[in-house]
């Protein structure tokens, strides 16, 4: 079952594949990032952020928010969020699968 899912992800244009070596690989959703904030932004700050990245919020969990952009790449999103003082870290929205 796991290999079937991995094969489907390899053909999904919204998923990016990182090959670490011959046995392990990672997948993440393009144009999405997980952002952990030092302090949770206000509603006004979140609105500003979503406008600046031309995006939306996918999910919230405590001080972590998943953002999706309509125009920025994953790399551009990470660079944008790493410039924000209130951000602890930003990373791709990884899909967790069994290796």
Backbone as JSON Lines, residues from 0, in Angstrom:
{"i":0,"aa":"X","n":[0.82,-1.19,0.0],"ca":[0.0,0.0,0.0],"c":[0.87,1.26,0.0]}
{"i":1,"aa":"X","n":[1.92,1.28,0.85],"ca":[2.79,2.44,0.92],"c":[3.44,2.76,-0.41]}
{"i":2,"aa":"X","n":[3.88,1.73,-1.12],"ca":[4.53,1.96,-2.41],"c":[3.53,2.48,-3.44]}
{"i":3,"aa":"X","n":[2.29,2.03,-3.37],"ca":[1.26,2.53,-4.27],"c":[1.04,4.02,-4.07]}
{"i":4,"aa":"X","n":[0.98,4.44,-2.81],"ca":[0.81,5.86,-2.5],"c":[2.0,6.66,-3.0]}
{"i":5,"aa":"X","n":[3.21,6.16,-2.78],"ca":[4.41,6.86,-3.24],"c":[4.41,7.0,-4.76]}
{"i":6,"aa":"X","n":[3.99,5.97,-5.46],"ca":[3.93,6.02,-6.93],"c":[2.92,7.07,-7.39]}
{"i":7,"aa":"X","n":[1.79,7.17,-6.69],"ca":[0.79,8.18,-7.05],"c":[1.34,9.58,-6.8]}
{"i":8,"aa":"X","n":[2.05,9.75,-5.7],"ca":[2.61,11.07,-5.38],"c":[3.66,11.5,-6.4]}
{"i":9,"aa":"X","n":[4.42,10.55,-6.93],"ca":[5.44,10.88,-7.93],"c":[4.82,11.49,-9.18]}
{"i":10,"aa":"X","n":[3.55,11.15,-9.45],"ca":[2.88,11.65,-10.65],"c":[1.95,12.83,-10.36]}
{"i":11,"aa":"X","n":[1.9,13.27,-9.12],"ca":[1.03,14.37,-8.74],"c":[1.79,15.69,-8.93]}
{"i":12,"aa":"X","n":[1.32,16.58,-9.8],"ca":[2.05,17.82,-10.06],"c":[2.1,18.79,-8.87]}
{"i":13,"aa":"X","n":[1.26,18.58,-7.86],"ca":[1.26,19.48,-6.71],"c":[2.22,19.01,-5.61]}
{"i":14,"aa":"X","n":[2.88,17.87,-5.84],"ca":[3.79,17.3,-4.84],"c":[5.21,17.33,-5.36]}
{"i":15,"aa":"X","n":[6.15,17.76,-4.51],"ca":[7.57,17.79,-4.85],"c":[8.26,16.63,-4.15]}
{"i":16,"aa":"X","n":[9.15,15.96,-4.84],"ca":[9.87,14.8,-4.32],"c":[11.33,15.15,-4.07]}
{"i":17,"aa":"X","n":[11.83,14.79,-2.88],"ca":[13.24,14.94,-2.55],"c":[13.8,13.54,-2.34]}
{"i":18,"aa":"X","n":[14.8,13.16,-3.13],"ca":[15.45,11.86,-2.97],"c":[16.68,12.05,-2.1]}
{"i":19,"aa":"X","n":[16.65,11.47,-0.9],"ca":[17.78,11.58,0.02],"c":[18.88,10.59,-0.35]}
{"i":20,"aa":"X","n":[18.48,9.41,-0.73],"ca":[19.39,8.37,-1.21],"c":[18.53,7.35,-1.95]}
{"i":21,"aa":"X","n":[19.07,6.19,-2.25],"ca":[18.31,5.2,-3.02],"c":[17.11,4.63,-2.27]}
{"i":22,"aa":"X","n":[17.13,4.7,-0.94],"ca":[16.06,4.09,-0.16],"c":[15.08,5.08,0.47]}
{"i":23,"aa":"X","n":[15.51,6.31,0.69],"ca":[14.63,7.24,1.38],"c":[14.35,8.48,0.54]}
{"i":24,"aa":"X","n":[13.14,8.96,0.69],"ca":[12.71,10.16,-0.02],"c":[11.68,10.89,0.83]}
{"i":25,"aa":"X","n":[11.52,12.17,0.55],"ca":[10.52,12.99,1.23],"c":[9.64,13.64,0.18]}
{"i":26,"aa":"X","n":[8.42,13.94,0.58],"ca":[7.47,14.61,-0.29],"c":[6.91,15.82,0.44]}
{"i":27,"aa":"X","n":[6.68,16.9,-0.31],"ca":[5.97,18.03,0.28],"c":[5.06,18.65,-0.77]}
{"i":28,"aa":"X","n":[4.06,19.36,-0.27],"ca":[3.09,19.99,-1.15],"c":[3.65,21.32,-1.62]}
{"i":29,"aa":"X","n":[3.71,21.49,-2.93],"ca":[4.23,22.72,-3.51],"c":[3.37,23.91,-3.1]}
{"i":30,"aa":"X","n":[4.02,25.06,-2.93],"ca":[3.39,26.33,-2.59],"c":[2.7,26.32,-1.23]}
{"i":31,"aa":"X","n":[3.13,25.39,-0.33],"ca":[2.61,25.36,1.03],"c":[3.77,25.29,2.02]}
{"i":32,"aa":"X","n":[3.58,25.96,3.18],"ca":[4.58,25.92,4.24],"c":[3.91,25.8,5.6]}
{"i":33,"aa":"X","n":[4.61,25.13,6.51],"ca":[4.23,25.1,7.92],"c":[5.05,26.18,8.6]}
{"i":34,"aa":"X","n":[4.37,27.07,9.3],"ca":[5.04,28.18,9.96],"c":[4.74,28.11,11.45]}
{"i":35,"aa":"X","n":[5.8,28.05,12.26],"ca":[5.65,28.09,13.71],"c":[6.04,29.48,14.17]}
{"i":36,"aa":"X","n":[5.13,30.11,14.88],"ca":[5.32,31.48,15.34],"c":[5.81,31.5,16.78]}
{"i":37,"aa":"X","n":[6.64,32.49,17.1],"ca":[7.08,32.71,18.48],"c":[5.87,33.11,19.32]}
{"i":38,"aa":"X","n":[5.07,34.0,18.77],"ca":[3.8,34.38,19.36],"c":[2.78,34.39,18.23]}
{"i":39,"aa":"X","n":[1.59,33.92,18.52],"ca":[0.55,33.82,17.49],"c":[0.18,35.21,16.99]}
{"i":40,"aa":"X","n":[0.19,35.42,15.68],"ca":[-0.15,36.73,15.14],"c":[-1.64,37.06,15.36]}
{"i":41,"aa":"X","n":[-1.92,38.33,15.39],"ca":[-3.31,38.78,15.53],"c":[-4.06,38.51,14.22]}
{"i":42,"aa":"X","n":[-5.36,38.63,14.27],"ca":[-6.18,38.46,13.07],"c":[-5.76,39.47,12.0]}
{"i":43,"aa":"X","n":[-5.46,40.69,12.41],"ca":[-5.02,41.73,11.47],"c":[-3.69,41.33,10.82]}
{"i":44,"aa":"X","n":[-2.75,40.8,11.61],"ca":[-1.44,40.38,11.07],"c":[-1.61,39.2,10.11]}
{"i":45,"aa":"X","n":[-2.48,38.26,10.46],"ca":[-2.71,37.11,9.57],"c":[-3.31,37.57,8.25]}
{"i":46,"aa":"X","n":[-4.22,38.51,8.31],"ca":[-4.81,39.05,7.08],"c":[-3.74,39.7,6.21]}
{"i":47,"aa":"X","n":[-2.84,40.47,6.85],"ca":[-1.75,41.11,6.11],"c":[-0.86,40.06,5.45]}
{"i":48,"aa":"X","n":[-0.53,39.03,6.2],"ca":[0.34,37.97,5.69],"c":[-0.3,37.28,4.49]}
{"i":49,"aa":"X","n":[-1.56,36.89,4.62],"ca":[-2.21,36.17,3.52],"c":[-2.31,37.05,2.28]}
{"i":50,"aa":"X","n":[-2.49,38.35,2.47],"ca":[-2.51,39.26,1.31],"c":[-1.13,39.36,0.68]}
{"i":51,"aa":"X","n":[-0.09,39.46,1.5],"ca":[1.26,39.62,0.98],"c":[1.74,38.38,0.23]}
{"i":52,"aa":"X","n":[1.31,37.2,0.66],"ca":[1.73,35.98,-0.04],"c":[0.71,35.55,-1.1]}
{"i":53,"aa":"X","n":[-0.36,36.33,-1.24],"ca":[-1.44,35.99,-2.16],"c":[-1.9,34.56,-1.89]}
{"i":54,"aa":"X","n":[-2.32,34.34,-0.63],"ca":[-2.63,32.98,-0.24],"c":[-3.74,32.86,0.78]}
{"i":55,"aa":"X","n":[-3.79,31.67,1.37],"ca":[-4.81,31.34,2.35],"c":[-4.19,30.49,3.45]}
{"i":56,"aa":"X","n":[-4.97,30.34,4.51],"ca":[-4.59,29.43,5.6],"c":[-5.26,28.09,5.33]}
{"i":57,"aa":"X","n":[-4.46,27.03,5.41],"ca":[-4.98,25.67,5.22],"c":[-5.39,25.06,6.55]}
{"i":58,"aa":"X","n":[-4.56,25.3,7.58],"ca":[-4.81,24.67,8.87],"c":[-4.09,25.44,9.97]}
{"i":59,"aa":"X","n":[-4.68,25.43,11.17],"ca":[-4.04,26.02,12.36],"c":[-3.95,24.95,13.44]}
{"i":60,"aa":"X","n":[-2.8,24.91,14.11],"ca":[-2.62,24.02,15.25],"c":[-1.7,24.71,16.25]}
{"i":61,"aa":"X","n":[-2.29,25.2,17.33],"ca":[-1.55,25.95,18.34],"c":[-0.81,27.12,17.7]}
{"i":62,"aa":"X","n":[0.51,27.16,17.8],"ca":[1.26,28.28,17.22],"c":[1.78,27.99,15.81]}
{"i":63,"aa":"X","n":[1.31,26.91,15.21],"ca":[1.71,26.56,13.84],"c":[0.54,26.75,12.89]}
{"i":64,"aa":"X","n":[0.83,27.38,11.76],"ca":[-0.18,27.61,10.73],"c":[0.37,27.12,9.4]}
{"i":65,"aa":"X","n":[-0.47,26.43,8.62],"ca":[-0.1,26.0,7.28],"c":[-0.69,27.02,6.3]}
{"i":66,"aa":"X","n":[0.21,27.63,5.52],"ca":[-0.19,28.62,4.52],"c":[0.0,28.05,3.12]}
{"i":67,"aa":"X","n":[-0.87,28.45,2.21],"ca":[-0.73,28.12,0.78],"c":[-0.76,29.42,0.0]}
{"i":68,"aa":"X","n":[0.14,29.53,-0.97],"ca":[0.2,30.71,-1.83],"c":[-0.29,30.35,-3.22]}
{"i":69,"aa":"X","n":[-0.94,31.3,-3.85],"ca":[-1.37,31.1,-5.24],"c":[-0.26,31.42,-6.23]}
{"i":70,"aa":"X","n":[0.76,32.15,-5.76],"ca":[1.79,32.62,-6.69],"c":[3.22,32.31,-6.28]}
{"i":71,"aa":"X","n":[3.5,32.22,-4.98],"ca":[4.87,32.02,-4.52],"c":[5.23,30.54,-4.43]}
{"i":72,"aa":"X","n":[6.47,30.23,-4.73],"ca":[6.96,28.86,-4.59],"c":[7.19,28.55,-3.12]}
{"i":73,"aa":"X","n":[7.42,27.3,-2.81],"ca":[7.72,26.91,-1.43],"c":[8.97,27.64,-0.94]}
{"i":74,"aa":"X","n":[9.99,27.69,-1.76],"ca":[11.22,28.37,-1.39],"c":[10.97,29.85,-1.1]}
{"i":75,"aa":"X","n":[10.19,30.51,-1.96],"ca":[9.88,31.93,-1.76],"c":[9.08,32.15,-0.48]}
{"i":76,"aa":"X","n":[8.15,31.23,-0.19],"ca":[7.37,31.32,1.05],"c":[8.27,31.2,2.28]}
{"i":77,"aa":"X","n":[9.17,30.24,2.25],"ca":[10.08,30.05,3.39],"c":[10.95,31.3,3.58]}
{"i":78,"aa":"X","n":[11.45,31.86,2.49],"ca":[12.26,33.08,2.58],"c":[11.43,34.23,3.15]}
{"i":79,"aa":"X","n":[10.19,34.37,2.7],"ca":[9.3,35.42,3.19],"c":[9.1,35.27,4.7]}
{"i":80,"aa":"X","n":[8.73,34.08,5.15],"ca":[8.44,33.89,6.57],"c":[9.7,33.99,7.43]}
{"i":81,"aa":"X","n":[10.83,33.59,6.93],"ca":[12.07,33.71,7.71],"c":[12.49,35.16,7.92]}
{"i":82,"aa":"X","n":[11.96,36.08,7.13],"ca":[12.22,37.51,7.32],"c":[11.29,38.14,8.37]}
{"i":83,"aa":"X","n":[10.28,37.43,8.8],"ca":[9.31,37.95,9.76],"c":[9.81,37.72,11.18]}
{"i":84,"aa":"X","n":[9.89,38.76,11.98],"ca":[10.43,38.67,13.34],"c":[9.63,37.73,14.24]}
{"i":85,"aa":"X","n":[8.34,37.62,13.98],"ca":[7.48,36.8,14.85],"c":[7.54,35.3,14.54]}
{"i":86,"aa":"X","n":[8.3,34.91,13.5],"ca":[8.36,33.52,13.07],"c":[9.53,32.8,13.73]}
{"i":87,"aa":"X","n":[9.23,31.65,14.32],"ca":[10.28,30.8,14.89],"c":[10.98,30.02,13.78]}
{"i":88,"aa":"X","n":[10.19,29.35,12.92],"ca":[10.74,28.7,11.74],"c":[9.64,28.4,10.74]}
{"i":89,"aa":"X","n":[10.05,28.21,9.49],"ca":[9.14,27.85,8.4],"c":[9.77,26.7,7.64]}
{"i":90,"aa":"X","n":[8.95,25.75,7.22],"ca":[9.43,24.59,6.48],"c":[8.37,24.15,5.48]}
{"i":91,"aa":"X","n":[8.75,23.35,4.49],"ca":[7.75,22.84,3.55],"c":[6.67,22.05,4.28]}
{"i":92,"aa":"X","n":[5.51,21.96,3.68],"ca":[4.42,21.17,4.25],"c":[4.65,19.71,3.82]}
{"i":93,"aa":"X","n":[5.47,19.02,4.6],"ca":[5.85,17.64,4.29],"c":[4.67,16.68,4.44]}
{"i":94,"aa":"X","n":[4.67,15.67,3.59],"ca":[3.74,14.56,3.72],"c":[4.51,13.46,4.45]}
{"i":95,"aa":"X","n":[3.97,13.0,5.56],"ca":[4.67,11.98,6.35],"c":[4.23,10.6,5.91]}
{"i":96,"aa":"X","n":[5.19,9.87,5.35],"ca":[4.94,8.52,4.84],"c":[5.98,7.57,5.39]}
{"i":97,"aa":"X","n":[5.61,6.33,5.44],"ca":[6.57,5.3,5.86],"c":[7.62,5.1,4.78]}
{"i":98,"aa":"X","n":[8.9,5.1,5.15],"ca":[9.99,4.84,4.18],"c":[10.21,3.36,4.03]}
